[in-house]
Amino acid sequence: MSTRRILVLGSSGYIGGSILTRFLQSTDANIKLYSFSALIRDEKQAARLKEKNVTPVLFSGLEDTDFLRKQASEYDIVLNSANAFNAEAARALIEGLSDRQKQTGIQTVYLHTSGTSSIGLYPVPETPEERVVLHDTESIYDYLVQLEGKEPYAQRTTDVTVVDTGESVNVKTYIIMSPTIYGTGSGLFNRLTIQPPGIVQRGLRRGRVPVHGSGSGYWDYVHIDDLTQLYEIILSRVLSQGDIPFGKKGIYFSENGYFNWRKLSEGLAQAGQELGALETNEVEELSSDAWVSSPGSTPTAAKVQAGQLGFASWSRSTADLGRSLGWVPRHGPESWTESIKSTFQAVLDNTK
């Protein structure tokens, strides 16, 4: 039997790079049968990937959907952790997998990295009845469609596109929808997450750690090591012909605890003061426009929406599907609390 192949997008990033490392180090017998390729823009990064026995494929970007479709048609499985907001890129990759399936007769698979801002509610609901905690055993797809009907959001649009395209061309799709991810990544390149460091960076620029609005929203969190383990479990089950949910039923949450946005900012402010990076541990409330403003640029509606849903919304989830497959996350509340100060320090180290 010839070695089968997996194409990875986003290997230079925090999530994609960490997932790729997990797959490369996997002891799972089925995963070890596969070789890995990665779409990459940078030639120096391509050289480093090659050293790890990953075949680099240079490309210009996700806008070249014809190229994406052609590349995907040469693989059995595609993992897209490059950009959760690009529906046309996702569509092209899935259509390419369909082309492959027609050539080989072998079922193809698309793994998609998304985030729980897709289920975020903003403004934050005021009543307990509206503050829903979703379970991924429920019809999350229908919920996404419902939210899209009220107000389109690029990441959520992409989620719906992934499911619809997969069903229309008979490609099995699996969306891993993660909350706030924390912890040091294990990839070759970027090892720093997005949300907490983003708050720290704003705080360093302004002299006070900000909170988006009142900070009344709640989100979930997951450690990057636990998250990549979930990807490995899903891939292993897929390769072993396991009957696990896909398509409309294959939207997987990945939480292992929850937090409040204001408390997070206050914790980061305290850490910044203790580290000598800030003079005060008081937080600063920012409007939606101020949150996404930067020198020389005007806030766009898309940026404002992303800021609201990604840094201020109510987004609570329960990862029942993953746990039913044997996923046992190890990092809980204590690990999350410890990460707050180390996150601030990591941002300081990266700015030296």
C-alpha positions in Angstrom: 0.0 0.0 0.0 1.4 3.4 -1.0 1.8 6.1 1.6 -1.2 8.4 1.7 -0.9 12.1 2.1 -2.2 15.0 4.3 -2.0 18.6 3.3 -1.7 21.2 6.1 -2.5 24.9 5.8 -1.4 27.2 8.6 1.8 25.3 9.6 3.5 28.6 10.3 0.8 29.6 12.8 0.2 29.0 16.5 -2.6 26.5 16.0 -1.7 24.8 12.8 2.0 24.5 13.7 1.1 22.8 17.0 -1.3 20.4 15.3 1.3 19.5 12.7 3.8 18.8 15.5 1.3 16.6 17.3 0.6 14.6 14.1 4.3 14.2 13.3 5.0 12.9 16.8 1.9 10.6 16.9 2.4 7.0 17.7 -1.0 6.1 16.2 -0.5 3.4 13.7 -2.9 4.9 11.1 -1.5 8.4 11.3 2.0 7.1 10.9 1.0 5.7 7.5 0.6 9.2 6.2 3.1 11.7 4.8 2.6 15.4 5.4 2.9 18.4 3.1 2.3 22.1 4.0 1.4 25.1 2.0 3.8 27.9 2.9 4.7 31.4 1.7 8.2 31.8 3.1 11.2 30.0 1.6 13.1 30.0 4.9 10.1 28.4 6.7 9.8 25.9 3.9 13.4 24.8 4.5 12.8 24.2 8.2 9.7 22.2 7.4 11.7 20.1 5.0 14.1 19.3 7.9 11.1 17.8 9.7 10.2 15.5 6.8 7.3 17.8 5.8 7.1 18.5 2.1 6.8 22.3 1.6 4.6 23.7 -1.2 5.2 27.3 -1.9 2.1 29.4 -2.7 1.1 33.0 -3.0 -1.9 33.0 -0.7 -5.4 31.9 0.0 -6.8 34.2 -2.7 -5.5 31.9 -5.4 -8.5 29.5 -5.2 -7.7 27.7 -8.4 -4.3 26.7 -7.0 -5.8 25.6 -3.7 -8.3 23.4 -5.5 -5.6 21.8 -7.6 -3.4 21.2 -4.6 -6.2 19.7 -2.6 -7.0 17.3 -5.4 -3.6 15.6 -4.8 -4.4 14.7 -1.2 -6.7 12.5 0.8 -7.0 14.8 3.8 -6.7 18.5 4.2 -6.3 20.3 7.5 -7.0 24.0 7.2 -5.8 26.1 10.1 -4.7 29.0 8.0 -7.7 31.4 8.1 -11.1 30.7 9.5 -12.6 33.8 7.8 -12.0 32.8 4.2 -15.1 30.9 2.9 -13.9 30.8 -0.8 -10.6 29.2 0.2 -12.4 26.6 2.2 -14.8 25.9 -0.6 -11.9 25.5 -3.1 -10.1 23.0 -0.8 -13.2 20.9 -0.4 -13.9 20.9 -4.1 -10.4 19.8 -4.7 -10.9 16.9 -2.3 -14.0 16.0 -4.2 -11.9 15.9 -7.4 -9.5 13.6 -5.7 -12.3 11.3 -4.5 -13.6 11.0 -8.0 -10.2 9.9 -9.2 -9.4 7.4 -6.5 -12.8 6.2 -5.2 -11.4 6.8 -1.7 -13.4 8.9 0.8 -11.7 12.3 1.4 -11.7 14.3 4.5 -11.5 18.0 5.4 -10.6 19.2 8.9 -11.3 22.9 9.6 -10.1 25.1 12.4 -12.7 27.6 13.6 -13.5 29.5 16.8 -16.4 30.0 19.2 -16.7 33.6 18.3 -19.0 32.0 15.7 -21.5 31.3 18.5 -20.8 34.6 20.3 -23.6 36.8 21.4 -23.0 40.6 21.5 -24.3 42.6 23.3 -24.0 40.2 26.1 -27.4 38.9 27.1 -28.8 40.3 30.4 -31.0 37.4 31.5 -29.9 33.9 32.6 -32.3 32.4 30.1 -30.5 34.1 27.2 -27.0 33.1 28.4 -27.0 29.8 26.8 -24.3 27.1 27.2 -24.3 25.1 24.0 -23.5 21.4 23.7 -22.0 20.1 20.5 -24.3 17.2 20.6 -27.1 19.7 19.7 -27.7 21.1 16.2 -24.9 23.6 16.2 -25.1 23.9 12.4 -28.8 25.1 12.6 -27.8 27.6 15.4 -25.0 29.0 13.1 -27.5 29.4 10.3 -29.9 31.1 12.6 -27.2 33.6 13.7 -26.1 34.2 10.1 -29.6 35.1 9.2 -29.6 37.9 11.8 -26.1 39.2 11.0 -23.5 37.6 8.8 -20.0 37.1 10.3 -17.1 36.0 8.1 -15.9 33.2 10.3 -19.5 31.8 10.8 -20.1 32.2 7.1 -17.1 30.0 6.5 -18.3 27.4 9.0 -21.7 27.1 7.1 -19.9 27.1 3.8 -17.7 24.2 4.9 -20.6 22.1 5.9 -22.8 22.9 2.9 -20.0 22.4 0.4 -18.9 19.1 2.0 -22.4 17.8 1.8 -22.9 18.9 -1.8 -19.8 17.1 -3.0 -19.7 14.1 -0.6 -16.5 15.2 1.3 -16.6 14.5 5.0 -16.0 17.7 7.0 -15.1 18.1 10.6 -15.0 21.5 12.2 -13.1 21.9 15.5 -14.5 25.1 17.0 -12.2 26.3 19.8 -12.6 28.9 22.5 -9.7 31.0 23.8 -6.6 29.0 23.4 -3.7 29.4 25.8 -0.3 27.9 26.5 3.0 27.8 24.6 2.6 26.3 21.1 4.7 23.4 19.9 5.1 24.5 16.2 8.3 25.5 14.5 7.4 29.2 14.2 4.7 31.2 16.1 4.2 29.8 19.6 2.1 32.6 21.0 -1.7 32.6 21.0 -3.9 35.5 20.0 -6.5 36.8 22.5 -4.7 37.3 25.9 -1.5 38.5 24.2 -3.6 40.8 22.1 -5.0 42.4 25.3 -1.5 42.7 26.7 -0.1 44.4 23.6 -2.9 46.9 23.8 -2.1 47.5 27.4 1.5 48.1 26.8 0.7 50.7 24.1 -1.8 52.5 26.3 -0.2 52.1 29.7 -3.3 50.4 31.1 -4.7 47.0 30.3 -8.0 47.5 28.4 -11.3 45.7 28.7 -13.8 45.8 25.8 -16.8 47.6 27.2 -17.8 46.5 30.7 -16.3 43.1 30.2 -19.4 41.3 31.4 -19.1 38.4 28.8 -17.9 34.9 29.5 -15.9 32.6 27.3 -14.4 29.1 27.6 -10.7 28.2 27.3 -8.5 25.3 26.3 -4.8 24.6 26.5 -3.1 24.2 23.2 -1.7 20.7 24.2 -5.2 19.5 25.0 -6.6 21.0 21.8 -4.0 19.2 19.6 -4.8 16.0 21.4 -8.4 16.4 20.3 -7.3 16.8 16.7 -5.2 13.7 16.9 -8.1 11.7 18.4 -10.5 12.9 15.6 -8.0 12.1 12.9 -7.2 8.7 14.4 -10.9 7.8 14.5 -11.5 9.0 11.0 -8.6 6.9 9.7 -9.7 3.8 11.5 -13.0 4.1 9.8 -14.7 5.0 13.0 -18.3 6.1 12.8 -18.0 9.6 14.3 -20.1 12.7 13.5 -19.3 14.7 10.4 -20.9 17.4 8.3 -23.9 19.1 10.0 -23.3 16.9 13.1 -19.5 17.2 13.0 -18.9 20.5 14.7 -16.7 19.8 17.7 -16.2 22.1 20.7 -13.0 21.9 22.8 -13.5 23.7 26.1 -12.1 22.8 29.5 -13.2 25.7 31.7 -14.5 29.3 31.4 -13.6 32.8 32.3 -14.9 36.4 32.4 -13.4 39.0 30.2 -13.1 41.7 32.9 -11.5 39.3 35.3 -9.0 38.3 32.6 -8.0 41.9 31.9 -7.7 42.6 35.7 -5.5 39.5 36.0 -3.3 40.7 33.2 -3.1 44.2 34.6 -2.0 42.8 38.0 0.6 40.6 36.2 1.9 43.6 34.3 2.3 45.7 37.4 4.1 42.9 39.2 6.5 42.4 36.3 7.2 46.2 36.3 5.8 46.7 32.8 2.8 48.8 34.0 2.5 51.4 36.6 -1.1 50.5 37.5 -3.2 47.4 37.8 -6.3 49.4 36.9 -8.1 48.4 33.7 -9.4 50.8 31.1 -12.8 50.3 29.5 -12.7 50.8 25.7 -15.6 51.3 23.2 -15.9 48.9 20.2 -14.3 51.5 17.9 -11.5 52.3 20.3 -10.7 48.6 20.6 -9.9 48.2 17.0 -8.4 51.6 16.3 -4.8 52.0 15.5 -2.7 55.0 14.3 -3.5 56.0 10.7 -6.5 53.6 10.3 -10.2 53.9 10.6 -12.2 51.1 12.2 -14.2 49.1 9.7 -17.5 47.4 10.4 -15.9 44.0 10.0 -13.1 44.8 12.5 -15.6 46.2 15.0 -17.7 43.1 14.7 -14.7 40.8 15.1 -13.6 42.8 18.1 -17.0 42.5 19.8 -17.4 38.8 19.1 -13.8 37.8 19.8 -13.1 39.9 22.9 -16.4 40.8 24.6 -19.2 38.4 23.7 -21.0 35.7 25.6 -19.7 32.4 24.1 -20.2 29.2 26.2 -19.8 25.7 24.9 -19.5 22.1 26.1 -17.3 19.6 24.4 -19.5 16.5 24.7 -18.5 15.0 21.3 -14.8 15.0 22.0 -15.2 13.5 25.5 -17.3 10.8 24.0 -14.4 9.9 21.8 -12.0 9.6 24.7 -10.7 13.1 24.9 -9.5 13.9 28.4 -8.1 17.4 28.7 -5.5 17.8 31.5 -5.2 21.5 31.9 -8.0 23.2 33.9 -8.6 26.3 36.1 -5.3 26.2 37.9 -3.3 26.0 34.6 -5.4 28.8 33.2 -4.7 31.1 36.2 -1.0 30.3 36.1 -0.9 31.2 32.4 -2.0 34.8 32.9 1.3 36.0 34.3 3.4 33.8 31.9 1.4 35.2 29.0 2.3 38.7 29.9 6.0 37.7 30.3 5.9 35.9 26.9 4.6 39.1 25.2 7.4 41.1 26.9 10.0 38.5 25.7 8.7 38.7 22.2 9.0 42.5 22.1 12.7 42.6 23.1 
